[in-house]
Amino acid sequence: MTRSLYTAVLALVAPLFWWQLARRARREGGNWQVLHPHRFGRRWQCHTVPAPVWVHAVSLGETRAAEPLLAALLARGLPVLLTHTTATARDAAAARFADAIRDGQLQQAWLPYDFPGATRRFLAAARPRVLLLIEREIWPNLMQSCERAGVPVVLVNARLSARSARGLARLGVWMRPALSRLAAVLAQTAEDGGRLQALGAPPAMVTGNLKFDVRLDAAEVAEGGRWRAAWGRPVAILASTRDGEEARLLEAVLAAENAAGRDDPASATLWLVVPRHARRFDEVAALLARVGVRWQRRSELADPATLAPDRRWLLGDSMGEMARYYGAADVALLGGSFEDFGGQNLLEACAAGVPVIAGPSVRNFEQAVSDAVEAGAACRVAGPEAAVAQARHWLAQPRERDRRGAEARAFVAEHQGATERTLACLTTFLSASLAGYGEVSEAKSAGPEGSPE
């Protein structure tokens, strides 16, 4: 009865969700196929047979986190079915795993909407040996369908902030049964596992954060270093900035430079701003033009090394070049942490040897930021003004900056290994053969719970 009520509520709110997804598709671009039959488990075939490992990474952040695990699964010769909810994630994975997709070892699909019939049809077509959910994507009907199909579900790289835990607790009547159906929880930290267990999940095994195992392309980092050498001046990157942050950071930079005067040694600094989402490139370009700083779009330069010496700001309006941008940077200001967005992943910057300055909002990466600060790889500040002051200090102190960069690399190296620990915990699930799929036929998907689609 409880899950039937959940399905009825879902059917009522689904049109609003689809409308919001369609709006996001218009803003961000890409082929989202919001009402495509595949999103309802219809007219879809699985080509990665037999018994693929099903990995679900809802959006771009989860997809980036899953990359080391996906690469390891493919290296073991396992067939992989990779599902997403957003086109941004799907496109990023398509580029990263193009060879595996071409060879038929990895297939991408949309996660079916959480209606009983849709999830059962998808399972009947996919016939996976296990479902690996990245971070915290739990859907009640999907969990029920997997249980009926005999497909174990494992929450991998699991994280749950105290704030998110309070939100899920309010949905306990639906979420507790769903969480109790997990076969295993592999958590980033003991705190994450404890919060999930308090909400009904089984006790967690702590395997660490997969994002520490993300490898930057050495050639791309070196290419960024070539840009930096050609520019011949300090470079600070505003990395993965979100709505409203660019204006505040830009204001702080200009105020600091005006206060320092003409003889300010940091006046030659190149500020590289890279918005998190491509849909905001034009918005940030308009901001730079309105303020009147000397700036340039990355997309207008065939070779960024040729950037004119009088350009003070460079807009990183390109996708897939973060390794190059970090390779070109001396310090990084962490986007998503200067407004209430919960921060972004700081580990790519650290892996490139770039010390990080984080603002007050880092709840999504609280443990990683805290550990990085303790290791000397990062610092936390109260807001944009303090962040700019700290960046200017590090830029003016090459020895301290280089030491911090070395500590950033060492910090990442020390915490790597989550992928191997995760695979060790998954051994039984990965070696499993096809389970009991007799209950997930198309005929079974008809019935009182399968109608709202």
C-alpha positions, 0 to 999 in steps of 0.5 A: 500500500505504501509503495502504491501511494508513492507510485500514485504521487509520482504519477501526479508530479511526473509532468512537472518533473518532465517539464523541468527536465525539458527546460534544463535540456533547452538551457544546457543543450544535448539530446535529452529525449525526455519522453522517449519510450526508452525512458519508460523501458519500452522498445529498448534492447541490451547489446552488452550480453551476457549479464552486464554489470549495470552502473547508474551514474545520474549526472555529470558529477557521479559519472566523473566519480565512476570513471575509475571503476568503469575503467577497471570493470572494462579492463577485466573484460566485463560487459557494462551497461551504463545509465544516466538521467542527464544528457550532460553525463551521457555525453561525457561518458560517451567521449570518455569510453568511446572505444568500449562503446564502439567495441560493444563492451559498454552500452549507454541507456537512460535510467527508466522513470521509477514506475513499476512497469518501466523498471520491470521492462528495463530489467527484463531487457537488460538482465544484469548480474548486479546494479551498482548505484553511484553515490546515493541514487535510490528509487523505491520501485526500482529497488522493488523490481530488482528484488523481484528479479533477483538482481542485487543492488549495491550503493557504491561510493556512497555519501550522505551529508547531514543535511541530505540525511534530514531530507531523506528522513522526512521521506522515511515511509518510502525510503526506509524500505528501499534502503533496506533492500540494498545488498551492500553499501560501500561508503566513502566515510564511516560518517556517510555509512552511519547516516545511511544505516540510520535511515534503514540501509545495511551496515556499510563497508568503508572503501574511500572516495573513487574520485581520488582515483581519477587520473588526469591525462598527463599530456593534457596537463603538460599542454596546460603547462605549455600555455602557462610558460607562454603567458609568463605570469601567475595564473589563478583559476576560478574552477567550476563556478556556479550562478552568482559566484563569478560576479562576487569573485570578480568584484573581490579581485578588482577591489583588491587590485584597486586597493593595492595600487599601480605598483601591485606585483600581483597586477599581472595575474591572469584570472582564468574563469571556468563556469561549471555549466556550458549554458552559462558561458555567454552569461559570464562573457556578458559579465566580463564585458559589462565590468570592462576588464580586458578579457578573451574567450578560450573558444576564440583562440586556436592556441591559448598560448597566443593569448595577448599579454594585455588580457587579464581574464580568460573565459574557459568556454570549452568542455573537456579541458579541465586537465589543461586548465589545471595544468596552466594554473598556479592556484585554484579557487573552488567553485560551488563553495562561495554560494550555497551549492555545497562545493565541487570536487577539489581532487582534480586540482590537487592531482595536478599539483594546484593548491586549492582555496575553498569557500564556506559551502563544501557540504558535498565534499566536507571530508575531502576538503577537511583532509586536504586542509589538514594535509596542507593542500588546501585552505578554507576561507569565509568568502570571496574577499578572503579567497582572493587575498589568499590567492594573491598571497600564494601567487606572490610566494612561489616557494610556499605555492610550490610546497603547497602544490607538492602537498596537494599531489601527495594528498591525492596519492595517499588516499588513492586505492578506493577502486581496488577496495571497491572491486574487492568488495564486489567480487561475489556480485561481479562473478554472479551468473544470471539470477531469477529473471522469471518474474520480470517478463513483460506480462508480469509488468502489467497489473495495478502497479504498472499502469502509471506511465 
